[in-house]
Amino acid sequence: MSELTVDRLHEPVLQHARQDFVRVLSHHTVGEALRYVQQHPVEGRIVYFYVVDDDNRLKGVVPTRRLLLNPPEKPIA
């Protein structure tokens, strides 16, 4: 292992985590979640949507394909 690699192993993980993720609320429907994402775009590619509750606690992860292929009235939860 190179010295650079070893040095990176001791860096905080948040230094390397992406900050441009998409959050949707667990009580929304698919349609509401899609409208929210359209109104609050992020840079880069969206692969997953992070489902959170009203207190911003992670409740689950929804792949983009699943969100796009479900009817708008279907609940996210």
Backbone as ProteinMPNN parsed JSONL, in Angstrom:
{"seq_chain_A": "MSELTVDRLHEPVLQHARQDFVRVLSHHTVGEALRYVQQHPVEGRIVYFYVVDDDNRLKGVVPTRRLLLNPPEKPIA", "coords_chain_A": {"N_chain_A": [[0.844, -1.171, 0.0], [0.522, 2.221, -0.791], [2.006, 5.196, 0.642], [0.317, 7.389, 0.475], [-2.227, 6.175, 0.281], [-2.404, 4.917, 2.785], [-2.38, 7.179, 4.428], [-4.876, 8.277, 3.731], [-6.616, 6.454, 4.859], [-6.872, 7.23, 7.446], [-8.263, 9.542, 7.419], [-11.229, 11.509, 8.082], [-14.349, 10.001, 7.263], [-16.469, 11.551, 6.346], [-15.255, 13.552, 4.974], [-14.962, 12.57, 2.472], [-17.462, 11.844, 1.634], [-20.368, 12.309, -0.374], [-22.191, 15.353, -0.625], [-24.367, 16.187, -1.975], [-27.033, 14.934, -1.952], [-30.339, 13.528, -2.392], [-33.226, 14.064, -0.562], [-36.351, 12.749, 0.408], [-39.617, 12.942, 1.838], [-41.047, 10.581, 4.096], [-43.81, 10.467, 4.333], [-44.793, 11.395, 1.956], [-46.258, 11.017, -1.332], [-45.375, 9.205, -4.339], [-45.714, 10.994, -6.481], [-45.665, 13.507, -5.145], [-43.06, 13.436, -4.153], [-41.566, 13.411, -6.537], [-42.287, 15.924, -7.602], [-41.134, 17.567, -5.635], [-38.396, 16.994, -6.001], [-38.037, 17.972, -8.583], [-38.424, 20.675, -8.117], [-36.326, 21.255, -6.428], [-33.589, 20.85, -7.534], [-30.492, 18.978, -7.723], [-26.952, 19.034, -8.255], [-25.195, 16.835, -10.429], [-25.458, 13.234, -10.692], [-28.385, 11.408, -9.867], [-28.891, 8.609, -8.048], [-30.039, 7.269, -5.939], [-32.78, 7.88, -3.71], [-33.079, 9.281, -0.585], [-35.079, 8.411, 2.02], [-36.673, 10.129, 4.524], [-37.946, 10.877, 7.843], [-40.119, 13.285, 9.501], [-38.368, 14.315, 11.361], [-35.984, 14.219, 10.154], [-34.715, 11.754, 10.146], [-33.261, 8.862, 8.804], [-35.223, 6.652, 6.971], [-35.292, 4.897, 4.912], [-34.171, 3.807, 1.617], [-34.675, 4.611, -1.741], [-34.362, 3.377, -4.954], [-33.787, 5.182, -8.006], [-35.056, 4.182, -10.339], [-37.229, 2.696, -9.258], [-38.75, 4.73, -8.106], [-39.452, 6.265, -10.336], [-40.981, 4.481, -11.861], [-43.319, 3.867, -10.542], [-46.831, 4.445, -9.753], [-48.057, 7.836, -9.429], [-49.673, 8.264, -7.155], [-48.937, 6.416, -5.273], [-47.795, 5.697, -1.984], [-44.668, 6.785, -0.582], [-43.62, 5.545, 1.675]], "CA_chain_A": [[0.0, 0.0, 0.0], [1.323, 3.438, -0.845], [1.891, 6.081, 1.809], [-0.873, 8.212, 0.253], [-3.381, 5.349, 0.625], [-2.408, 4.75, 4.237], [-2.795, 8.464, 4.996], [-6.322, 8.454, 3.509], [-7.352, 5.565, 5.751], [-7.028, 7.898, 8.734], [-9.057, 10.761, 7.232], [-12.656, 11.342, 8.4], [-15.117, 9.528, 6.12], [-17.306, 12.637, 5.83], [-14.441, 14.35, 4.063], [-15.073, 11.945, 1.154], [-18.868, 11.565, 1.335], [-21.061, 13.31, -1.194], [-23.114, 16.193, 0.124], [-25.477, 16.559, -2.86], [-27.98, 13.829, -2.027], [-31.743, 13.926, -2.456], [-34.074, 13.589, 0.536], [-37.802, 12.874, 0.249], [-40.282, 12.641, 3.113], [-41.691, 9.271, 4.115], [-45.269, 10.581, 4.22], [-45.143, 11.848, 0.613], [-46.53, 10.036, -2.385], [-44.38, 9.249, -5.411], [-45.928, 12.246, -7.206], [-45.169, 14.619, -4.325], [-41.601, 13.331, -4.111], [-41.033, 13.835, -7.842], [-42.432, 17.393, -7.689], [-40.128, 18.153, -4.755], [-37.085, 16.857, -6.654], [-38.02, 18.9, -9.722], [-38.351, 22.035, -7.592], [-35.076, 21.381, -5.666], [-32.604, 20.007, -8.232], [-29.116, 18.904, -7.239], [-25.976, 18.795, -9.311], [-24.721, 15.46, -10.498], [-26.346, 12.121, -10.992], [-29.175, 10.901, -8.743], [-29.031, 7.164, -8.14], [-30.937, 6.863, -4.859], [-33.472, 8.902, -2.943], [-33.034, 8.926, 0.828], [-36.388, 8.663, 2.615], [-36.519, 10.559, 5.913], [-39.173, 11.287, 8.522], [-40.18, 14.728, 9.777], [-37.219, 14.685, 12.189], [-34.808, 14.053, 9.289], [-34.09, 10.453, 10.413], [-33.324, 7.978, 7.65], [-36.213, 5.572, 7.06], [-35.063, 3.948, 3.828], [-33.543, 4.277, 0.388], [-35.446, 4.216, -2.909], [-33.641, 3.558, -6.211], [-34.434, 6.074, -8.969], [-35.942, 3.398, -11.205], [-38.469, 2.357, -8.541], [-39.542, 5.951, -7.941], [-39.97, 6.695, -11.637], [-41.883, 3.504, -12.474], [-44.519, 3.642, -9.736], [-47.865, 5.462, -9.959], [-47.861, 9.042, -8.603], [-50.423, 8.24, -5.896], [-48.384, 5.399, -4.359], [-47.032, 6.285, -0.88], [-43.248, 6.488, -0.54], [-43.401, 4.59, 2.762]], "C_chain_A": [[0.892, 1.238, 0.0], [1.093, 4.289, 0.404], [0.643, 6.959, 1.697], [-2.138, 7.448, 0.645], [-3.493, 5.183, 2.132], [-2.854, 6.035, 4.916], [-4.304, 8.658, 4.867], [-7.155, 7.574, 4.429], [-7.625, 6.207, 7.105], [-7.814, 9.205, 8.624], [-10.513, 10.488, 7.618], [-13.438, 10.952, 7.142], [-15.973, 10.641, 5.52], [-16.552, 13.566, 4.895], [-14.576, 13.825, 2.627], [-16.509, 11.644, 0.741], [-19.462, 12.687, 0.495], [-22.044, 14.088, -0.331], [-24.352, 16.551, -0.69], [-26.447, 15.392, -3.054], [-29.404, 14.371, -2.012], [-32.511, 13.247, -1.334], [-35.529, 13.758, 0.14], [-38.44, 12.424, 1.557], [-41.084, 11.35, 3.021], [-43.207, 9.351, 3.964], [-45.724, 11.107, 2.862], [-45.57, 10.674, -0.26], [-45.393, 10.129, -3.404], [-44.494, 10.57, -6.172], [-45.397, 13.456, -6.441], [-43.647, 14.615, -4.27], [-40.985, 13.803, -5.425], [-41.158, 15.345, -8.024], [-41.383, 18.091, -6.834], [-38.75, 18.124, -5.425], [-36.971, 17.807, -7.84], [-37.865, 20.341, -9.263], [-37.052, 22.31, -6.838], [-33.98, 20.519, -6.3], [-31.227, 20.059, -7.565], [-28.204, 18.689, -8.431], [-25.584, 17.33, -9.301], [-25.836, 14.465, -10.737], [-27.087, 11.669, -9.737], [-29.383, 9.407, -8.96], [-30.047, 6.664, -7.119], [-31.59, 8.089, -4.243], [-33.49, 8.425, -1.501], [-34.35, 9.357, 1.47], [-36.192, 8.962, 4.097], [-37.879, 10.894, 6.509], [-39.114, 12.778, 8.794], [-39.035, 15.228, 10.649], [-35.896, 14.465, 11.46], [-34.03, 12.768, 9.594], [-34.304, 9.55, 9.214], [-34.295, 6.833, 7.907], [-35.999, 4.527, 5.977], [-34.419, 4.618, 2.639], [-34.36, 3.737, -0.781], [-34.594, 4.437, -4.16], [-34.457, 4.423, -7.182], [-35.446, 5.324, -9.829], [-37.272, 3.097, -10.516], [-39.355, 3.588, -8.377], [-40.199, 6.346, -9.264], [-41.029, 5.755, -12.206], [-43.122, 3.186, -11.656], [-45.538, 4.742, -9.982], [-47.691, 6.625, -8.988], [-48.575, 8.999, -7.258], [-49.886, 7.235, -4.882], [-47.583, 6.081, -3.252], [-45.555, 5.878, -0.958], [-42.967, 5.422, 0.522], [-43.766, 3.182, 2.314]], "O_chain_A": [[1.897, 1.289, 0.71], [0.108, 4.113, 1.121], [-0.012, 7.242, 2.7], [-3.028, 8.017, 1.277], [-4.585, 5.3, 2.687], [-3.623, 5.992, 5.877], [-4.944, 9.151, 5.796], [-8.293, 7.921, 4.744], [-8.517, 5.769, 7.831], [-8.009, 9.897, 9.623], [-10.981, 9.356, 7.493], [-13.209, 11.517, 6.073], [-16.18, 10.669, 4.307], [-17.163, 14.289, 4.109], [-14.329, 14.563, 1.674], [-16.747, 11.23, -0.393], [-19.102, 13.855, 0.64], [-22.654, 13.535, 0.585], [-25.288, 17.152, -0.161], [-26.656, 14.923, -4.172], [-29.639, 15.528, -1.662], [-32.46, 12.028, -1.171], [-35.907, 14.796, -0.403], [-37.866, 11.62, 2.292], [-41.716, 11.065, 2.004], [-43.828, 8.39, 3.51], [-46.925, 11.252, 2.636], [-45.284, 9.513, 0.031], [-44.554, 11.026, -3.33], [-43.479, 11.198, -6.474], [-44.755, 14.329, -7.024], [-43.016, 15.671, -4.332], [-39.985, 14.521, -5.417], [-40.241, 15.983, -8.542], [-40.806, 19.093, -7.255], [-38.028, 19.121, -5.412], [-35.908, 18.384, -8.07], [-37.237, 21.146, -9.952], [-36.703, 23.471, -6.624], [-33.497, 19.572, -5.68], [-30.857, 21.048, -6.934], [-28.635, 18.22, -9.484], [-25.642, 16.67, -8.263], [-26.993, 14.825, -10.954], [-26.49, 11.56, -8.666], [-29.987, 8.997, -9.952], [-30.82, 5.747, -7.399], [-31.031, 9.186, -4.253], [-33.874, 7.288, -1.226], [-34.69, 10.54, 1.461], [-35.62, 8.157, 4.833], [-38.84, 11.159, 5.787], [-38.179, 13.458, 8.372], [-38.755, 16.426, 10.679], [-34.825, 14.518, 12.064], [-32.829, 12.693, 9.333], [-35.406, 9.482, 8.671], [-34.206, 6.137, 8.918], [-36.469, 3.396, 6.102], [-34.154, 5.82, 2.641], [-34.698, 2.554, -0.815], [-34.147, 5.557, -4.41], [-35.688, 4.386, -7.164], [-36.569, 5.791, -10.021], [-38.329, 3.231, -11.132], [-40.577, 3.495, -8.498], [-41.372, 6.719, -9.293], [-41.894, 6.196, -12.963], [-43.904, 2.316, -12.04], [-45.171, 5.85, -10.373], [-47.236, 6.435, -7.86], [-48.125, 9.638, -6.308], [-50.344, 7.213, -3.739], [-46.769, 6.959, -3.541], [-45.237, 4.757, -1.353], [-42.174, 4.508, 0.296], [-43.649, 2.236, 3.093]]}, "name": "protein", "num_of_chains": 1, "seq": "MSELTVDRLHEPVLQHARQDFVRVLSHHTVGEALRYVQQHPVEGRIVYFYVVDDDNRLKGVVPTRRLLLNPPEKPIA"}
